[in-house]
Amino acid sequence: MKRKFRLSTALDIDDVLMECIPYAIRLANEKYQFDPPLSIYEVDRWGKLGTRADVIFEFFRDPEFFRTQPVMAGAREFVRKLSRMTEVFVSTSVYPEYMSIRAERIMKEFPEIPQDHIYMGSRKDKIDVDILFDDGMHNVFRSNASYPILLRRPWNQHATGVLAVNTYDEFLKLVETISDGYNPKAKTNFTDQPGVLVLVGPSGSGKNAVAQEILRQSDGFEKLISYTTDAASKGCGRGWYHHISLEDFRQKQDGGELFESTVYAGHHYGSCKKDVEAILASGKHVLTVMDICGAMSLKTHFPNVLTVYIRRNKEELLTALLEKSLPQEEKVRRIIALEAEEKNADICDYAIRMQEASLAAAEILSGLSSETEKEG
């Protein structure tokens, strides 16, 4: 399929291009001298929480707050790059009495965005664009955009099954991948140099079984051991994860050890760049199982990455999910995410339908040495 028009992107402002909650937290700590200081991790969902963190809302009624909001590091360059890739709009929610301040700041800080591309209001589902980039779960879930994408923040960590990124670079790579989706040939080379093979698919798709078969059928791959806070990973028997505490995970995350991190069904997952580099340096291909967010992060950091989506019919998916030893609440989250995750097939380089795990693995291995069109 050929793209008939230039892609369009709507960007949120607060905590996407300009600091909002982190700025309010700094102001609150300065004003009230909290001991210990108020942390961004205390704002683990949007809205008033009934905790000391609620104090940040007082700043959202001060016009000076909107005049002085810092532009996020790298935001100006991000908008410049994105403007060369897509048509850029702003979709921002702000109190009516502060709309003029917000508009002036946008025009001053991001001159690449035309004035008539600035939309203000809370009904972001009414703006007609291809891509929405927002940190609000409610905006992403309600969006009519073809690709609503969440910017991960502590207050949206429980979102499951949505496209999400952690950085501007990951978002730009995802936009590039979406654009390349109209030309389904993957730009990878597993014949002449080691690469990274990522299996993507919803819970119950059988991607872990396929990965084990790939390892059994070929000695040219080594699995990447990632990190997770999911305690159930300790007993899964697959050996794909190191289980660590949430505190240890955040230390690795804040310390820059993890090149990618994501949240699935309330559990944190992440991988270390040095682990990928060590496998590639050994001359072997890296094999890993990730959600689409982790896959896009790999494409951001490494040049030779192939993503394969494992499809399975809905009845089989539901049966596999219901048979899992998971809390009922988590099963519900994963079932709700199925429809959203199916869209990820269009973003992957290839998609195959799950059959026998051994046959699926053989199909993938065969495709690595030949030019195969993405399944429709």
TIMI-101699 format. One record per residue (C-alpha): residue in three letters; z, y negated, x. Coordinates in pm, whole numbers, padded with zeros to 5 digits, always signed. Layout:
ALAZYX;...
END
This chain:
MET+00000+00000+00000;LYS-00092-00341+00134;ARG+00130-00640+00082;LYS-00048-00900-00133;PHE+00190-01187-00068;ARG+00447-01312+00178;LEU+00793-01171+00126;SER+01058-01410-00007;THR+01427-01416+00086;ALA+01721-01587-00082;LEU+02018-01662+00144;ASP+02375-01722+00038;ILE+02560-02003+00217;ASP+02934-01926+00219;ASP+03015-01670+00488;VAL+02644-01601+00543;LEU+02531-01930+00699;MET+02852-02136+00692;GLU+03210-02024+00743;CYS+03414-02020+00423;ILE+03701-01771+00408;PRO+03763-01762+00787;TYR+03761-02144+00788;ALA+04005-02159+00496;ILE+04231-01910+00676;ARG+04236-02129+00989;LEU+04322-02434+00779;ALA+04596-02242+00597;ASN+04750-02124+00923;GLU+04746-02480+01059;LYS+04903-02623+00743;TYR+05164-02358+00664;GLN+05232-02210+01010;PHE+05236-01852+00881;ASP+05427-01602+01098;PRO+05250-01377+01161;PRO+04933-01579+01113;LEU+04724-01505+00805;SER+04450-01256+00898;ILE+04102-01217+00756;TYR+04181-00849+00695;GLU+04434-00959+00433;VAL+04143-01077+00218;ASP+04023-00727+00136;ARG+03857-00814-00195;TRP+03728-01128-00363;GLY+03949-01327-00598;LYS+04319-01396-00608;LEU+04516-01103-00474;GLY+04872-01193-00566;THR+04955-01223-00195;ARG+05008-01505+00051;ALA+04631-01502+00113;ASP+04582-01675-00225;VAL+04667-02003-00054;ILE+04308-02028+00073;PHE+04185-02117-00277;GLU+04347-02460-00262;PHE+04095-02562+00004;PHE+03802-02477-00221;ARG+03894-02778-00438;ASP+03885-03025-00148;PRO+03550-03204-00094;GLU+03636-03245+00273;PHE+03629-02869+00308;PHE+03260-02861+00212;ARG+03177-03156+00435;THR+03331-02990+00740;GLN+03246-02621+00694;PRO+03134-02493+01036;VAL+02788-02346+01067;MET+02823-01982+01168;ALA+02733-01891+01525;GLY+02364-01812+01549;ALA+02288-01920+01190;ARG+02039-02195+01279;GLU+01835-01968+01506;PHE+01856-01693+01245;VAL+01705-01918+00978;ARG+01430-02030+01219;LYS+01336-01669+01293;LEU+01352-01563+00929;SER+01135-01858+00826;ARG+00858-01717+01045;MET+00890-01379+00873;THR+00944-01465+00505;GLU+00954-01756+00265;VAL+01320-01868+00268;PHE+01524-01991-00028;VAL+01892-02072-00069;SER+02093-01937-00361;THR+02446-02073-00347;SER+02735-02103-00590;VAL+02948-02415-00562;TYR+03150-02629-00803;PRO+02922-02889-00969;GLU+03114-03184-00824;TYR+03038-03059-00470;MET+02669-02975-00518;SER+02547-03295-00354;ILE+02765-03231-00048;ARG+02635-02875-00024;ALA+02271-02988-00057;GLU+02312-03254+00214;ARG+02466-03001+00453;ILE+02187-02748+00394;MET+01913-03006+00450;LYS+02082-03135+00766;GLU+02171-02800+00923;PHE+01868-02595+00815;PRO+01563-02825+00800;GLU+01328-02523+00790;ILE+01435-02461+00429;PRO+01234-02687+00190;GLN+01441-02902-00044;ASP+01280-02747-00350;HIS+01389-02403-00226;ILE+01758-02482-00277;TYR+01905-02323-00591;MET+02263-02376-00701;GLY+02452-02169-00955;SER+02644-01846-00995;ARG+02365-01653-01175;LYS+02191-01524-00866;ASP+02034-01247-01072;LYS+01805-01514-01218;ILE+01633-01602-00891;ASP+01310-01407-00840;VAL+01282-01301-00474;ASP+01204-00986-00277;ILE+01521-00994-00066;LEU+01871-01127-00134;PHE+02120-01168+00152;ASP+02477-01219+00029;ASP+02837-01126+00110;GLY+02938-01097-00257;MET+02930-00742-00393;HIS+02889-00870-00748;ASN+02579-01067-00650;VAL+02424-00773-00469;PHE+02494-00524-00748;ARG+02356-00756-01019;SER+02057-00880-00824;ASN+01704-00820-00949;ALA+01566-00854-00597;SER+01373-00554-00467;TYR+01606-00540-00167;PRO+01954-00688-00223;ILE+02131-00671+00113;LEU+02504-00710+00172;LEU+02652-00882+00477;ARG+02961-00677+00558;ARG+03289-00863+00537;PRO+03648-00739+00486;TRP+03631-00835+00117;ASN+03330-00611+00045;GLN+03415-00303+00251;HIS+03442-00079-00056;ALA+03078-00127-00155;THR+02901+00210-00142;GLY+02534+00301-00149;VAL+02397-00050-00096;LEU+02188-00184+00188;ALA+02431-00356+00421;VAL+02427-00506+00770;ASN+02686-00643+01008;THR+02480-00903+01199;TYR+02182-01134+01173;ASP+01987-00916+01417;GLU+02038-00612+01196;PHE+01918-00810+00895;LEU+01605-00928+01077;LYS+01531-00571+01184;LEU+01573-00458+00824;VAL+01334-00730+00703;GLU+01088-00621+00969;THR+01123-00261+00855;ILE+01072-00357+00491;SER+00755-00545+00590;ASP+00634-00249+00797;GLY+00699-00023+00498;TYR+00361-00127+00363;ASN+00213+00041+00670;PRO+00381+00385+00674;LYS+00300+00498+01028;ALA+00613+00507+01240;LYS+00589+00332+01576;THR+00778+00595+01774;ASN+00699+00827+02060;PHE+00905+01144+02095;THR+00645+01316+02315;ASP+00665+01103+02630;GLN+01020+00967+02620;PRO+01359+01052+02472;GLY+01425+00898+02131;VAL+01676+00885+01849;LEU+01625+01091+01533;VAL+01831+00972+01236;LEU+01865+01176+00917;VAL+01941+00963+00612;GLY+02017+01066+00257;PRO+02276+01054-00018;SER+02587+01270-00020;GLY+02482+01623-00118;SER+02127+01590+00013;GLY+02186+01857+00277;LYS+02116+01632+00575;ASN+02401+01781+00780;ALA+02267+02133+00726;VAL+01920+02017+00832;ALA+02068+01855+01142;GLN+02240+02180+01239;GLU+01911+02365+01198;ILE+01731+02116+01421;LEU+01990+02179+01691;ARG+01949+02554+01645;GLN+01570+02545+01657;SER+01531+02302+01947;ASP+01728+02255+02267;GLY+01568+01914+02318;PHE+01827+01743+02098;GLU+02193+01656+02140;LYS+02407+01537+01853;LEU+02574+01199+01863;ILE+02948+01216+01799;SER+03047+00911+01596;TYR+03385+00777+01488;THR+03533+00768+01139;THR+03855+00692+00957;ASP+03779+00970+00706;ALA+04054+01225+00756;ALA+03842+01491+00583;SER+03606+01483+00882;LYS+03865+01671+01089;GLY+03821+01984+00883;CYS+03450+01969+00811;GLY+03365+02208+01095;ARG+03045+02024+01180;GLY+03173+01836+01482;TRP+02982+01515+01401;TYR+03282+01280+01408;HIS+03592+01187+01601;HIS+03862+01102+01349;ILE+04062+00790+01439;SER+04302+00564+01253;LEU+04189+00244+01084;GLU+04386+00045+01342;ASP+04205+00219+01631;PHE+03872+00175+01455;ARG+03927-00199+01419;GLN+04027-00224+01785;LYS+03700-00060+01886;GLN+03511-00281+01642;ASP+03673-00607+01751;GLY+03645-00506+02117;GLY+03269-00462+02092;GLU+03271-00088+02166;LEU+03084-00002+01845;PHE+02721-00110+01826;GLU+02713-00016+01457;SER+02971+00027+01189;THR+02953+00083+00819;VAL+03166+00184+00523;TYR+03085+00472+00293;ALA+03304+00565-00005;GLY+03587+00360+00144;HIS+03575+00522+00489;HIS+03471+00346+00810;TYR+03205+00495+01038;GLY+03081+00370+01374;SER+02904+00471+01695;CYS+02922+00366+02059;LYS+02611+00247+02240;LYS+02723+00412+02564;ASP+02725+00752+02391;VAL+02363+00710+02282;GLU+02262+00586+02627;ALA+02430+00884+02796;ILE+02231+01134+02588;LEU+01901+00952+02645;ALA+01973+00931+03019;SER+02010+01310+03025;GLY+01650+01341+02906;LYS+01737+01471+02559;HIS+01669+01324+02218;VAL+01964+01194+02018;LEU+02023+01350+01678;THR+02250+01179+01430;VAL+02326+01162+01058;MET+02388+00811+00923;ASP+02352+00597+00616;ILE+02065+00348+00605;CYS+02286+00072+00748;GLY+02364+00268+01062;ALA+01999+00368+01093;MET+01888+00004+01087;SER+02149-00083+01348;LEU+02007+00187+01576;LYS+01661+00037+01531;THR+01807-00299+01633;HIS+01955-00168+01957;PHE+01708+00100+02067;PRO+01327+00095+02085;ASN+01242+00457+02002;VAL+01415+00543+01672;LEU+01275+00758+01392;THR+01440+00764+01050;VAL+01385+01056+00813;TYR+01508+01045+00454;ILE+01614+01378+00302;ARG+01522+01389-00067;ARG+01673+01626-00321;ASN+01633+01638-00697;LYS+01911+01479-00897;GLU+02040+01799-01055;GLU+02088+01962-00714;LEU+02247+01646-00576;LEU+02497+01627-00860;THR+02580+01996-00832;ALA+02640+01964-00456;LEU+02853+01654-00507;LEU+03068+01807-00779;GLU+03132+02112-00560;LYS+03265+01901-00272;SER+03639+01896-00203;LEU+03673+01525-00266;PRO+03904+01312-00481;GLN+03761+01245-00825;GLU+03737+00871-00757;GLU+03527+00930-00447;LYS+03293+01166-00632;VAL+03239+00896-00894;ARG+03159+00638-00624;ARG+02901+00865-00466;ILE+02739+00952-00798;ILE+02712+00583-00887;ALA+02547+00520-00549;LEU+02271+00781-00594;GLU+02017+00554-00762;ALA+02061+00279-00505;GLU+02035+00525-00218;GLU+01707+00668-00345;LYS+01548+00328-00272;ASN+01630+00380+00096;ALA+01349+00633+00120;ASP+01102+00345+00117;ILE+01269+00190+00421;CYS+01277+00508+00631;ASP+00983+00604+00852;TYR+00938+00937+00675;ALA+01077+01121+00374;ILE+01083+01495+00311;ARG+01201+01695+00016;MET+01497+01922+00078;GLN+01421+02290+00060;GLU+01571+02558+00280;ALA+01748+02374+00563;SER+01560+02580+00820;LEU+01224+02491+00664;ALA+01312+02123+00644;ALA+01415+02124+01010;ALA+01093+02298+01110;GLU+00892+02040+00915;ILE+01065+01753+01092;LEU+01022+01907+01437;SER+00656+01973+01365;GLY+00607+01616+01249;LEU+00747+01474+01573;SER+00445+01599+01763;SER+00185+01491+01509;GLU+00096+01185+01307;THR+00238+01230+00958;GLU+00216+00987+00670;LYS+00534+00890+00494;GLU+00573+01093+00176;GLY+00510+00892-00140;
END
